[in-house]
Amino acid sequence: MHEFIVALGLVFVIEGVCYALFPVAMKNMMKFAIDQQENNIRKVGLGAAIVGVVIIYLVK
């Protein structure tokens, strides 16, 4: 459970840094995401989750 909380904290750090350093790019990315179909967003999210699981599996 401790590792999960650390990983969640790291996600917040990375997100926060992206918004702090590149606010215009993040706004443009949000506008781009709004224009996408739900299925495309779902596929990208699922792909990212699979890549994350594979990375965790390889590291452990």
N, C-alpha and C positions, 0 to 999 in steps of 0.2 A: 504494500500500500504506500509505503514511503517513496518508492521509486515512481509510482504513478503521480503523486503530488509534486515531486520534483519535475517530472516531465510536463505536467500541466503548467507549472510555474515557468518553465522554459518556453512554452508556447506563448504565454502572456508577454514574456520579455521580447521574443522575436516579433510578435505582432506590434507591441508598443514601439519598438525601435523602427519598424517599417513606417508606422504612422508618424513618428516624430521626425524622421529623416526625409521621408518622401511623401508628404501629405498630398501633393497634386497628383502624383502617380497613383496613390491609393484611391483617390476620388475617381480618377479615370478608370481604374480597374473595377470599381464598384459600378460605374455607369455601364461599362462593357458587360459585366455580369448580369445586370438588370435586363439587358437586351437579349440575353441568351435564352434558349428554350430550357425548360426544367430538366428534360432528359439529358441534355448535354452537361448541365451542372451536376446532375446525379452521377453521370459516368466519370467525370473528372474527380468528383469526391470519392467515389468507389475506388478509382485507380490510385488516388493518393493514399487512401487507407491501406490498400494492398501493398503498395510500396513501403509504407511505414511498418507494416507487420513483417515484411521480408527483411527490412533493415534490422528490426529488433531481433528477429530470429537469427540472423547472421552474427549479430554482435553478442548475443547470449550464447 
